[in-house]
Each structure stands twice: as structure tokens, then as C-alpha cells.
């Protein structure tokens, strides 16, 4: 069963380039993971510093493996999250 992640991130406009760069690097790494089916990064047109991520994994275990990677720790935990002013993540299973 496919497992999806919908993430809404917001940072200060001054940090937007750093967050964007890290998210695009993350996309490159994630698409090479065996359980990843899709990883899309969007910049919100009407929200400065706003990003929307859409991710799909084969299952919850695939997402958990993704969250345990070195690139997740470096790019998301250490680089992106400290710069966020708002973060909402929704997890869903495909019906």
C-alpha cells in the first residue's frame, strides 16, 4: 500500500534560497531510494518562503527508511528544520 507525505514548510524570505537548495538536493537523493515512488518540491507563489512537498513511498517502512538516511539527517534535520517558521506534515495511506 502506498504511503504519502504532504509537507508544508515556511521560512523567512531571507532563508528561502538555502531551504530551496537543500530541498532540491534532498529530491535528488530521495528519488534514488528503493521505496520512493515520487518526491516533488513546490514553491508557493503567494507565500514568500513557502514550500509544499509531496512524497510517495511503497509503504510506511519505506518512509521510515527514508527518514533514517544520512541525507535526511543532513539536509532536513540539520539544514531545513532550524530555518522553518512553520511546518505541517500529513501522512496518508492510499485507499
N, C-alpha and C positions, 0 to 999 in steps of 0.2 A: 504494500500500500504506500503510495507516495506521501511524503511529508513536506509540507510547505512552511516557509517562514516569510512573514511580511514585517519589515522593519522600517520605522520612520525615525530618521535621525535629524537633529538640528544642531547647528553650531553657530558661533558668531561669524559674521561675514569675513572677518579678518582671518579666520581659520579654515575657510571654505576650500582653498586650494590644497592645503595639507590633507584635509579629510578626503577630498575628491581623489587625490593621488593615491592615498592608502587604499581607498575602496576599489579603485581600478586595478591596483596591484593584487588586491585580495581576489578580485574576479578572475584574474589570470591563474592564480594558484588553485582556486576552488574548482574551476572548470576541469582541472586535471585530476580531481579526486574521483575515485571509482564510483561512489554513491551519488555524486552530484548529477542532477539532470538539467538544472537551469540555475543561473545566477545572473541577475540583471540589476544594474545600478542606474537610478534615475535622479536627476537634479530637478527639484521642484521649481517651476517657472515663477510662481507667485510668492515663494518663501525664500528670501535670502538665507543661504546656509542650510537649506532643507534638502534632504535626500530620502529616497524611498528605495528599499531593496526588496527584491522578490527572488526567493531561493526555493528550489525543489530538490529533494533528496529521495533516494529509493525508499527509505524508511527512517524511523527515529534513530536507529543505530547509526545510520549514515550521517545524520546531522550531528550526533554525539561525537562521531569520529572526526568530523569537520571541526567541531569546537575544541577538540583536543590537539589540533595540529600546531606546529611551531609558527606557521604563518598567521594563524588566527590569533595566537598569543601576541605576536609582534605587531601585526597591523591593526587588529581590532582592539584587543585589551590594552596594549601599551600606547598605541598611537591615536586611534579614533576616539575611544570612550572618554579619555580625560578631556577631550576638547568639546564634548557634546554638552549642550544646554538642555536638551530634551531627547528622550529615547523611549520609543514604544515598540515592543516586539510582540507579534501574534504568531502562534504556532497552530497549524491546522493539518488534519489528515484528509486526503481526498476521499470523497464518498463514492 
